[in-house]
């Protein structure tokens, strides 16, 4: 019986074995680091004697150490017994900690299946945010002008509510889709503040050079407070909507999402009523330089800031501009060409400044692509300003769109002619000239020239006309046609037809 009891005791409490240590294998932690380091390097680790390394089978419960490359390493029983063996205390070296840190950073990430996720699909949950932006814009620009609302109700209540409602709508959409835009990117916010201050500084310098004008906004205290409430509420709502849309849509196509959000929020700053007041080609060019180009450029930078640092980054940038406009008693009053240049180039150049906010560990190829992309935006801005100057004749030449049949078959509707300023004595019979008649420009051929006491007098006629034009004085001359570009102006004609349609719709 005694021997039987002794056998039972032996079965319940087997004798402790002294851990065996081979060279370089004195602890379990060292073994884990050994396997993890080899797995993260993409090659097999030398196995211990008696261990086995093989692929993990589906549904198998692995006994041993699963390596990061999907292989199972089963240890021999004499290396480490988890019941009795206790590794001796050992200080971890920096190299070992670095190996484990790299192994942890490259660990497989567990993702739940789609049916187990508690959020709605991102594929459509952003639509309420975009829909509200479009709804608010149409109500403000189409609906409200049709009803004689009191000014305070329309401006301080309805418009403030429409734009401010974007904050809870965005929060709800983010909660249901698992996308949060309330994070604070402090460095990006500081960059946004800096860019806003730089842009204001450039406009102040322009004011010192070209003059200031009195602010059109009331200076009464309650009016100033009301204006600030409206401006900051609208700014906050739009920037939360911008940050959410660009964050969600960039999951599919970052470039397309960036351009789409930039264009959408640029359009919110352009009034349909303002489109209806455009008069003639010069008016369209001035509108593009004063409003469209600065809107696109500022929204380009704001969208980029929102993508990097959330809504507070773009609020920091645009908020500086808004506060300067609403609070300053005087505002710079440069001509529209300077406004177009500053409003377009300063935000475009700002993209180069915020490149330092990208991740430090980005690959060299990605950094090169980002730098070239930013330089590309600056080139686009420079090109846009150059086109504005080109259209106004500041570069010595100026384009004119042909829209009538008077010069057929030499010139057709949709053709663009380039004219150059030349002295009147350089004009010869047979030349096609551009001159002003009343409030419009005419492009016709010279058929006779006379020298009068006050200068040259030109007789002109369209190639498709039977009658001569009224005499053209030297002071009416605006240039000589030096180049004809056929059919390139059809886009402008279609755009003008669209504006005429919108005018009729509003009226």
Secondary structure as a PSIPRED ss2 file (coil, helix, strand):
# PSIPRED VFORMAT (PSIPRED V4.0)

   1 X C   1.000  0.000  0.000
   2 X H   0.000  1.000  0.000
   3 X H   0.000  1.000  0.000
   4 X H   0.000  1.000  0.000
   5 X H   0.000  1.000  0.000
   6 X H   0.000  1.000  0.000
   7 X H   0.000  1.000  0.000
   8 X H   0.000  1.000  0.000
   9 X H   0.000  1.000  0.000
  10 X H   0.000  1.000  0.000
  11 X H   0.000  1.000  0.000
  12 X H   0.000  1.000  0.000
  13 X C   1.000  0.000  0.000
  14 X C   1.000  0.000  0.000
  15 X C   1.000  0.000  0.000
  16 X C   1.000  0.000  0.000
  17 X C   1.000  0.000  0.000
  18 X C   1.000  0.000  0.000
  19 X C   1.000  0.000  0.000
  20 X C   1.000  0.000  0.000
  21 X C   1.000  0.000  0.000
  22 X C   1.000  0.000  0.000
  23 X C   1.000  0.000  0.000
  24 X C   1.000  0.000  0.000
  25 X C   1.000  0.000  0.000
  26 X C   1.000  0.000  0.000
  27 X C   1.000  0.000  0.000
  28 X H   0.000  1.000  0.000
  29 X H   0.000  1.000  0.000
  30 X H   0.000  1.000  0.000
  31 X H   0.000  1.000  0.000
  32 X H   0.000  1.000  0.000
  33 X H   0.000  1.000  0.000
  34 X H   0.000  1.000  0.000
  35 X H   0.000  1.000  0.000
  36 X H   0.000  1.000  0.000
  37 X H   0.000  1.000  0.000
  38 X H   0.000  1.000  0.000
  39 X H   0.000  1.000  0.000
  40 X H   0.000  1.000  0.000
  41 X C   1.000  0.000  0.000
  42 X C   1.000  0.000  0.000
  43 X C   1.000  0.000  0.000
  44 X C   1.000  0.000  0.000
  45 X C   1.000  0.000  0.000
  46 X C   1.000  0.000  0.000
  47 X C   1.000  0.000  0.000
  48 X C   1.000  0.000  0.000
  49 X C   1.000  0.000  0.000
  50 X C   1.000  0.000  0.000
  51 X C   1.000  0.000  0.000
  52 X E   0.000  0.000  1.000
  53 X E   0.000  0.000  1.000
  54 X E   0.000  0.000  1.000
  55 X E   0.000  0.000  1.000
  56 X C   1.000  0.000  0.000
  57 X C   1.000  0.000  0.000
  58 X C   1.000  0.000  0.000
  59 X C   1.000  0.000  0.000
  60 X C   1.000  0.000  0.000
  61 X C   1.000  0.000  0.000
  62 X C   1.000  0.000  0.000
  63 X C   1.000  0.000  0.000
  64 X C   1.000  0.000  0.000
  65 X E   0.000  0.000  1.000
  66 X E   0.000  0.000  1.000
  67 X C   1.000  0.000  0.000
  68 X C   1.000  0.000  0.000
  69 X C   1.000  0.000  0.000
  70 X C   1.000  0.000  0.000
  71 X E   0.000  0.000  1.000
  72 X E   0.000  0.000  1.000
  73 X E   0.000  0.000  1.000
  74 X E   0.000  0.000  1.000
  75 X C   1.000  0.000  0.000
  76 X C   1.000  0.000  0.000
  77 X C   1.000  0.000  0.000
  78 X C   1.000  0.000  0.000
  79 X C   1.000  0.000  0.000
  80 X C   1.000  0.000  0.000
  81 X C   1.000  0.000  0.000
  82 X C   1.000  0.000  0.000
  83 X C   1.000  0.000  0.000
  84 X C   1.000  0.000  0.000
  85 X C   1.000  0.000  0.000
  86 X C   1.000  0.000  0.000
  87 X C   1.000  0.000  0.000
  88 X C   1.000  0.000  0.000
  89 X C   1.000  0.000  0.000
  90 X C   1.000  0.000  0.000
  91 X C   1.000  0.000  0.000
  92 X C   1.000  0.000  0.000
  93 X C   1.000  0.000  0.000
  94 X H   0.000  1.000  0.000
  95 X H   0.000  1.000  0.000
  96 X H   0.000  1.000  0.000
  97 X H   0.000  1.000  0.000
  98 X H   0.000  1.000  0.000
  99 X H   0.000  1.000  0.000
 100 X H   0.000  1.000  0.000
 101 X H   0.000  1.000  0.000
 102 X H   0.000  1.000  0.000
 103 X H   0.000  1.000  0.000
 104 X H   0.000  1.000  0.000
 105 X H   0.000  1.000  0.000
 106 X C   1.000  0.000  0.000
 107 X C   1.000  0.000  0.000
 108 X C   1.000  0.000  0.000
 109 X C   1.000  0.000  0.000
 110 X C   1.000  0.000  0.000
 111 X C   1.000  0.000  0.000
 112 X C   1.000  0.000  0.000
 113 X C   1.000  0.000  0.000
 114 X H   0.000  1.000  0.000
 115 X H   0.000  1.000  0.000
 116 X H   0.000  1.000  0.000
 117 X C   1.000  0.000  0.000
 118 X C   1.000  0.000  0.000
 119 X C   1.000  0.000  0.000
 120 X C   1.000  0.000  0.000
 121 X C   1.000  0.000  0.000
 122 X H   0.000  1.000  0.000
 123 X H   0.000  1.000  0.000
 124 X H   0.000  1.000  0.000
 125 X H   0.000  1.000  0.000
 126 X C   1.000  0.000  0.000
 127 X H   0.000  1.000  0.000
 128 X H   0.000  1.000  0.000
 129 X H   0.000  1.000  0.000
 130 X H   0.000  1.000  0.000
 131 X H   0.000  1.000  0.000
 132 X H   0.000  1.000  0.000
 133 X H   0.000  1.000  0.000
 134 X H   0.000  1.000  0.000
 135 X H   0.000  1.000  0.000
 136 X H   0.000  1.000  0.000
 137 X H   0.000  1.000  0.000
 138 X H   0.000  1.000  0.000
 139 X H   0.000  1.000  0.000
 140 X H   0.000  1.000  0.000
 141 X H   0.000  1.000  0.000
 142 X H   0.000  1.000  0.000
 143 X H   0.000  1.000  0.000
 144 X H   0.000  1.000  0.000
 145 X H   0.000  1.000  0.000
 146 X H   0.000  1.000  0.000
 147 X C   1.000  0.000  0.000
 148 X C   1.000  0.000  0.000
 149 X C   1.000  0.000  0.000
 150 X C   1.000  0.000  0.000
 151 X H   0.000  1.000  0.000
 152 X H   0.000  1.000  0.000
 153 X H   0.000  1.000  0.000
 154 X H   0.000  1.000  0.000
 155 X H   0.000  1.000  0.000
 156 X H   0.000  1.000  0.000
 157 X H   0.000  1.000  0.000
 158 X H   0.000  1.000  0.000
 159 X H   0.000  1.000  0.000
 160 X H   0.000  1.000  0.000
 161 X H   0.000  1.000  0.000
 162 X H   0.000  1.000  0.000
 163 X H   0.000  1.000  0.000
 164 X H   0.000  1.000  0.000
 165 X H   0.000  1.000  0.000
 166 X H   0.000  1.000  0.000
 167 X H   0.000  1.000  0.000
 168 X H   0.000  1.000  0.000
 169 X H   0.000  1.000  0.000
 170 X H   0.000  1.000  0.000
 171 X H   0.000  1.000  0.000
 172 X H   0.000  1.000  0.000
 173 X H   0.000  1.000  0.000
 174 X H   0.000  1.000  0.000
 175 X H   0.000  1.000  0.000
 176 X H   0.000  1.000  0.000
 177 X H   0.000  1.000  0.000
 178 X C   1.000  0.000  0.000
 179 X C   1.000  0.000  0.000
 180 X C   1.000  0.000  0.000
 181 X C   1.000  0.000  0.000
 182 X C   1.000  0.000  0.000
 183 X C   1.000  0.000  0.000
 184 X C   1.000  0.000  0.000
 185 X C   1.000  0.000  0.000
 186 X H   0.000  1.000  0.000
 187 X H   0.000  1.000  0.000
 188 X H   0.000  1.000  0.000
 189 X H   0.000  1.000  0.000
 190 X H   0.000  1.000  0.000
 191 X H   0.000  1.000  0.000
 192 X H   0.000  1.000  0.000
 193 X H   0.000  1.000  0.000
 194 X H   0.000  1.000  0.000
 195 X H   0.000  1.000  0.000
 196 X H   0.000  1.000  0.000
 197 X H   0.000  1.000  0.000
 198 X H   0.000  1.000  0.000
 199 X H   0.000  1.000  0.000
 200 X H   0.000  1.000  0.000
 201 X H   0.000  1.000  0.000
 202 X H   0.000  1.000  0.000
 203 X H   0.000  1.000  0.000
 204 X H   0.000  1.000  0.000
 205 X H   0.000  1.000  0.000
 206 X H   0.000  1.000  0.000
 207 X H   0.000  1.000  0.000
 208 X H   0.000  1.000  0.000
 209 X H   0.000  1.000  0.000
 210 X H   0.000  1.000  0.000
 211 X C   1.000  0.000  0.000
 212 X E   0.000  0.000  1.000
 213 X E   0.000  0.000  1.000
 214 X E   0.000  0.000  1.000
 215 X C   1.000  0.000  0.000
 216 X C   1.000  0.000  0.000
 217 X C   1.000  0.000  0.000
 218 X C   1.000  0.000  0.000
 219 X C   1.000  0.000  0.000
 220 X C   1.000  0.000  0.000
 221 X H   0.000  1.000  0.000
 222 X H   0.000  1.000  0.000
 223 X H   0.000  1.000  0.000
 224 X H   0.000  1.000  0.000
 225 X H   0.000  1.000  0.000
 226 X H   0.000  1.000  0.000
 227 X H   0.000  1.000  0.000
 228 X H   0.000  1.000  0.000
 229 X H   0.000  1.000  0.000
 230 X H   0.000  1.000  0.000
 231 X H   0.000  1.000  0.000
 232 X H   0.000  1.000  0.000
 233 X H   0.000  1.000  0.000
 234 X H   0.000  1.000  0.000
 235 X H   0.000  1.000  0.000
 236 X H   0.000  1.000  0.000
 237 X H   0.000  1.000  0.000
 238 X H   0.000  1.000  0.000
 239 X H   0.000  1.000  0.000
 240 X H   0.000  1.000  0.000
 241 X H   0.000  1.000  0.000
 242 X H   0.000  1.000  0.000
 243 X H   0.000  1.000  0.000
 244 X H   0.000  1.000  0.000
 245 X H   0.000  1.000  0.000
 246 X H   0.000  1.000  0.000
 247 X H   0.000  1.000  0.000
 248 X H   0.000  1.000  0.000
 249 X H   0.000  1.000  0.000
 250 X C   1.000  0.000  0.000
 251 X C   1.000  0.000  0.000
 252 X C   1.000  0.000  0.000
 253 X C   1.000  0.000  0.000
 254 X H   0.000  1.000  0.000
 255 X H   0.000  1.000  0.000
 256 X H   0.000  1.000  0.000
 257 X H   0.000  1.000  0.000
 258 X H   0.000  1.000  0.000
 259 X H   0.000  1.000  0.000
 260 X H   0.000  1.000  0.000
 261 X H   0.000  1.000  0.000
 262 X H   0.000  1.000  0.000
 263 X H   0.000  1.000  0.000
 264 X H   0.000  1.000  0.000
 265 X H   0.000  1.000  0.000
 266 X H   0.000  1.000  0.000
 267 X H   0.000  1.000  0.000
 268 X C   1.000  0.000  0.000
 269 X C   1.000  0.000  0.000
 270 X C   1.000  0.000  0.000
 271 X C   1.000  0.000  0.000
 272 X H   0.000  1.000  0.000
 273 X H   0.000  1.000  0.000
 274 X H   0.000  1.000  0.000
 275 X H   0.000  1.000  0.000
 276 X H   0.000  1.000  0.000
 277 X C   1.000  0.000  0.000
 278 X C   1.000  0.000  0.000
 279 X C   1.000  0.000  0.000
 280 X H   0.000  1.000  0.000
 281 X H   0.000  1.000  0.000
 282 X H   0.000  1.000  0.000
 283 X H   0.000  1.000  0.000
 284 X H   0.000  1.000  0.000
 285 X H   0.000  1.000  0.000
 286 X H   0.000  1.000  0.000
 287 X H   0.000  1.000  0.000
 288 X H   0.000  1.000  0.000
 289 X H   0.000  1.000  0.000
 290 X H   0.000  1.000  0.000
 291 X H   0.000  1.000  0.000
 292 X H   0.000  1.000  0.000
 293 X H   0.000  1.000  0.000
 294 X H   0.000  1.000  0.000
 295 X H   0.000  1.000  0.000
 296 X H   0.000  1.000  0.000
 297 X H   0.000  1.000  0.000
 298 X H   0.000  1.000  0.000
 299 X H   0.000  1.000  0.000
 300 X H   0.000  1.000  0.000
 301 X H   0.000  1.000  0.000
 302 X H   0.000  1.000  0.000
 303 X H   0.000  1.000  0.000
 304 X H   0.000  1.000  0.000
 305 X H   0.000  1.000  0.000
 306 X H   0.000  1.000  0.000
 307 X H   0.000  1.000  0.000
 308 X H   0.000  1.000  0.000
 309 X H   0.000  1.000  0.000
 310 X C   1.000  0.000  0.000
 311 X H   0.000  1.000  0.000
 312 X H   0.000  1.000  0.000
 313 X H   0.000  1.000  0.000
 314 X H   0.000  1.000  0.000
 315 X H   0.000  1.000  0.000
 316 X H   0.000  1.000  0.000
 317 X H   0.000  1.000  0.000
 318 X H   0.000  1.000  0.000
 319 X H   0.000  1.000  0.000
 320 X H   0.000  1.000  0.000
 321 X H   0.000  1.000  0.000
 322 X H   0.000  1.000  0.000
 323 X H   0.000  1.000  0.000
 324 X H   0.000  1.000  0.000
 325 X H   0.000  1.000  0.000
 326 X H   0.000  1.000  0.000
 327 X H   0.000  1.000  0.000
 328 X C   1.000  0.000  0.000
 329 X C   1.000  0.000  0.000
 330 X E   0.000  0.000  1.000
 331 X E   0.000  0.000  1.000
 332 X E   0.000  0.000  1.000
 333 X C   1.000  0.000  0.000
 334 X C   1.000  0.000  0.000
 335 X C   1.000  0.000  0.000
 336 X H   0.000  1.000  0.000
 337 X H   0.000  1.000  0.000
 338 X H   0.000  1.000  0.000
 339 X H   0.000  1.000  0.000
 340 X H   0.000  1.000  0.000
 341 X H   0.000  1.000  0.000
 342 X H   0.000  1.000  0.000
 343 X H   0.000  1.000  0.000
 344 X H   0.000  1.000  0.000
 345 X H   0.000  1.000  0.000
 346 X H   0.000  1.000  0.000
 347 X H   0.000  1.000  0.000
 348 X H   0.000  1.000  0.000
 349 X H   0.000  1.000  0.000
 350 X H   0.000  1.000  0.000
 351 X H   0.000  1.000  0.000
 352 X H   0.000  1.000  0.000
 353 X H   0.000  1.000  0.000
 354 X H   0.000  1.000  0.000
 355 X H   0.000  1.000  0.000
 356 X H   0.000  1.000  0.000
 357 X H   0.000  1.000  0.000
 358 X C   1.000  0.000  0.000
 359 X C   1.000  0.000  0.000
 360 X C   1.000  0.000  0.000
 361 X C   1.000  0.000  0.000
 362 X C   1.000  0.000  0.000
 363 X C   1.000  0.000  0.000
 364 X H   0.000  1.000  0.000
 365 X H   0.000  1.000  0.000
 366 X H   0.000  1.000  0.000
 367 X H   0.000  1.000  0.000
 368 X H   0.000  1.000  0.000
 369 X H   0.000  1.000  0.000
 370 X H   0.000  1.000  0.000
 371 X H   0.000  1.000  0.000
 372 X H   0.000  1.000  0.000
 373 X H   0.000  1.000  0.000
 374 X H   0.000  1.000  0.000
 375 X H   0.000  1.000  0.000
 376 X H   0.000  1.000  0.000
 377 X H   0.000  1.000  0.000
 378 X H   0.000  1.000  0.000
 379 X H   0.000  1.000  0.000
 380 X H   0.000  1.000  0.000
 381 X H   0.000  1.000  0.000
 382 X H   0.000  1.000  0.000
 383 X H   0.000  1.000  0.000
 384 X H   0.000  1.000  0.000
 385 X H   0.000  1.000  0.000
 386 X H   0.000  1.000  0.000
 387 X H   0.000  1.000  0.000
 388 X H   0.000  1.000  0.000
 389 X H   0.000  1.000  0.000
 390 X H   0.000  1.000  0.000
 391 X H   0.000  1.000  0.000
 392 X H   0.000  1.000  0.000
 393 X C   1.000  0.000  0.000
 394 X C   1.000  0.000  0.000
 395 X C   1.000  0.000  0.000
 396 X C   1.000  0.000  0.000
 397 X E   0.000  0.000  1.000
 398 X E   0.000  0.000  1.000
 399 X E   0.000  0.000  1.000
 400 X E   0.000  0.000  1.000
 401 X E   0.000  0.000  1.000
 402 X C   1.000  0.000  0.000
 403 X C   1.000  0.000  0.000
 404 X C   1.000  0.000  0.000
 405 X C   1.000  0.000  0.000
 406 X C   1.000  0.000  0.000
 407 X C   1.000  0.000  0.000
 408 X C   1.000  0.000  0.000
 409 X C   1.000  0.000  0.000
 410 X C   1.000  0.000  0.000
 411 X C   1.000  0.000  0.000
 412 X C   1.000  0.000  0.000
 413 X C   1.000  0.000  0.000
 414 X C   1.000  0.000  0.000
 415 X C   1.000  0.000  0.000
 416 X E   0.000  0.000  1.000
 417 X E   0.000  0.000  1.000
 418 X E   0.000  0.000  1.000
 419 X E   0.000  0.000  1.000
 420 X E   0.000  0.000  1.000
 421 X C   1.000  0.000  0.000
 422 X C   1.000  0.000  0.000
 423 X C   1.000  0.000  0.000
 424 X H   0.000  1.000  0.000
 425 X H   0.000  1.000  0.000
 426 X H   0.000  1.000  0.000
 427 X C   1.000  0.000  0.000
 428 X C   1.000  0.000  0.000
 429 X C   1.000  0.000  0.000
 430 X C   1.000  0.000  0.000
 431 X C   1.000  0.000  0.000
 432 X E   0.000  0.000  1.000
 433 X E   0.000  0.000  1.000
 434 X E   0.000  0.000  1.000
 435 X E   0.000  0.000  1.000
 436 X E   0.000  0.000  1.000
 437 X E   0.000  0.000  1.000
 438 X C   1.000  0.000  0.000
 439 X C   1.000  0.000  0.000
 440 X E   0.000  0.000  1.000
 441 X E   0.000  0.000  1.000
 442 X E   0.000  0.000  1.000
 443 X E   0.000  0.000  1.000
 444 X E   0.000  0.000  1.000
 445 X E   0.000  0.000  1.000
 446 X E   0.000  0.000  1.000
 447 X E   0.000  0.000  1.000
 448 X E   0.000  0.000  1.000
 449 X E   0.000  0.000  1.000
 450 X E   0.000  0.000  1.000
 451 X E   0.000  0.000  1.000
 452 X E   0.000  0.000  1.000
 453 X C   1.000  0.000  0.000
 454 X C   1.000  0.000  0.000
 455 X E   0.000  0.000  1.000
 456 X E   0.000  0.000  1.000
 457 X E   0.000  0.000  1.000
 458 X E   0.000  0.000  1.000
 459 X E   0.000  0.000  1.000
 460 X E   0.000  0.000  1.000
 461 X E   0.000  0.000  1.000
 462 X C   1.000  0.000  0.000
 463 X C   1.000  0.000  0.000
 464 X C   1.000  0.000  0.000
 465 X C   1.000  0.000  0.000
 466 X C   1.000  0.000  0.000
 467 X C   1.000  0.000  0.000
 468 X C   1.000  0.000  0.000
 469 X C   1.000  0.000  0.000
 470 X C   1.000  0.000  0.000
 471 X C   1.000  0.000  0.000
 472 X E   0.000  0.000  1.000
 473 X E   0.000  0.000  1.000
 474 X H   0.000  1.000  0.000
 475 X H   0.000  1.000  0.000
 476 X H   0.000  1.000  0.000
 477 X E   0.000  0.000  1.000
 478 X E   0.000  0.000  1.000
 479 X E   0.000  0.000  1.000
 480 X E   0.000  0.000  1.000
 481 X E   0.000  0.000  1.000
 482 X E   0.000  0.000  1.000
 483 X E   0.000  0.000  1.000
 484 X E   0.000  0.000  1.000
 485 X E   0.000  0.000  1.000
 486 X C   1.000  0.000  0.000
 487 X C   1.000  0.000  0.000
 488 X C   1.000  0.000  0.000
 489 X C   1.000  0.000  0.000
 490 X H   0.000  1.000  0.000
 491 X H   0.000  1.000  0.000
 492 X H   0.000  1.000  0.000
 493 X H   0.000  1.000  0.000
 494 X H   0.000  1.000  0.000
 495 X H   0.000  1.000  0.000
 496 X H   0.000  1.000  0.000
 497 X H   0.000  1.000  0.000
 498 X H   0.000  1.000  0.000
 499 X H   0.000  1.000  0.000
 500 X H   0.000  1.000  0.000
 501 X H   0.000  1.000  0.000
 502 X H   0.000  1.000  0.000
 503 X H   0.000  1.000  0.000
 504 X H   0.000  1.000  0.000
 505 X H   0.000  1.000  0.000
 506 X H   0.000  1.000  0.000
 507 X C   1.000  0.000  0.000
